[in-house]
Amino acid sequence: MKPAMFREMTHVLGAPEGWDAEAKGECLGLPVAADREQQTLTSCWVLEPEEVALIAQGGRVYLTVHGLCQPPVALTVRAKE
């Protein structure tokens, strides 16, 4: 999956302060839409054809959050814009 720019995006998040790319890998910019009223950040991801095929075969989507505190998150599906 790759992060994608989308109509509602408001800015791009960079790597966290102190990110060690050698140890953890490259941290790409993440386009997000900030909603201050709802206190949410939303990002948009594009699946590669191989990933779509895996999901169609019953594959699963995993979410990894760096750090030891799992913030509230939601995964959703929307129609292509």
JOPERA-V319229 format. One record per pair of residues at least 4 apart in sequence whose C-alpha atoms are under 8 Angstrom apart, sorted by the first residue. I is the first residue (numbers start at 1). J is the second residue. If there is no record, write none. Layout:
i:I j:J
i:I j:J
This chain:
i:1 j:45
i:1 j:46
i:1 j:47
i:1 j:48
i:1 j:51
i:2 j:45
i:2 j:46
i:2 j:47
i:2 j:48
i:3 j:30
i:3 j:31
i:3 j:43
i:3 j:44
i:3 j:45
i:3 j:46
i:4 j:30
i:4 j:31
i:4 j:43
i:4 j:44
i:4 j:45
i:4 j:46
i:5 j:9
i:5 j:31
i:5 j:32
i:5 j:44
i:6 j:31
i:6 j:44
i:8 j:33
i:9 j:31
i:9 j:32
i:9 j:33
i:9 j:34
i:9 j:43
i:10 j:31
i:10 j:32
i:10 j:33
i:10 j:34
i:11 j:31
i:11 j:32
i:11 j:33
i:11 j:34
i:12 j:29
i:12 j:30
i:12 j:31
i:12 j:32
i:13 j:29
i:13 j:30
i:13 j:31
i:13 j:32
i:14 j:27
i:14 j:28
i:14 j:29
i:14 j:30
i:15 j:19
i:15 j:27
i:15 j:28
i:15 j:29
i:19 j:24
i:19 j:27
i:20 j:24
i:20 j:25
i:21 j:25
i:21 j:26
i:21 j:27
i:22 j:26
i:30 j:43
i:31 j:43
i:31 j:44
i:32 j:41
i:32 j:42
i:32 j:43
i:32 j:44
i:33 j:41
i:33 j:42
i:33 j:43
i:34 j:39
i:34 j:40
i:34 j:41
i:34 j:42
i:35 j:39
i:35 j:40
i:35 j:41
i:36 j:40
i:47 j:51
i:47 j:52
i:48 j:52
i:49 j:53
i:50 j:54
i:51 j:55
i:52 j:56
i:53 j:57
i:54 j:58
i:54 j:59
i:54 j:60
i:55 j:59
i:55 j:60
i:55 j:61
i:65 j:70
